[in-house]
Amino acid sequence: MIIDGNDKEKEAMKAFHQGNRKEGLKLQEEFAAQFREEYKEKDHCSCKKACRYHGNCKECVAIHRAHQEHLPNCMRPIVNNKLIILSELTEHTLANEIEPPKEILRREKQEN
């Protein structure tokens, strides 16, 4: 089962946006039921950082909501994809102004 960018959940959101709440809820519950079954015993957490809350979304999200400093690692790609689209408005020049904290896992630079 694919969680990120799941087609069924995308269809649910499409139904919601079209005003078809009943269909949206039906599709959303199908996704949730499939998720519950598939991940009863499997790791579903996409976070690459070792953390005592790995796979415990309730506590992880509660902690991040409480300190309100940054997003959980698993949600960063979602927000980053949206920011990339906005960054296109300034030819991605924002990238020249950003220095991520040392804690952030960075991509290794490829040698030419």
BELFEN-V6649 format. One record per backbone hydrogen bond with DSSP energy under -0.5 kcal/mol. NH is the residue of the N-H (numbers start at 0). CO is the residue of the C=O. If there is no record, write none. Layout:
((NH/CO) (NH/CO))
//
This chain:
((2/0) (5/2) (9/5) (10/6) (11/7) (12/8) (13/9) (14/10) (15/11) (16/12) (17/13) (18/15) (19/14) (20/18) (23/19) (24/20) (25/21) (26/22) (27/23) (28/24) (29/25) (30/26) (31/27) (32/28) (33/29) (34/30) (35/31) (36/32) (37/33) (38/34) (39/36) (53/50) (55/52) (56/54) (59/55) (60/56) (61/57) (62/58) (63/59) (64/60) (65/61) (66/62) (67/63) (74/71) (75/71) (75/72) (76/72) (78/74) (79/75) (80/76) (81/77) (82/78) (83/79) (84/80) (85/81) (86/82) (87/83) (88/85) (89/86) (90/87) (91/86) (92/89) (94/91) (95/92) (96/93) (97/94) (103/100) (105/103))
//
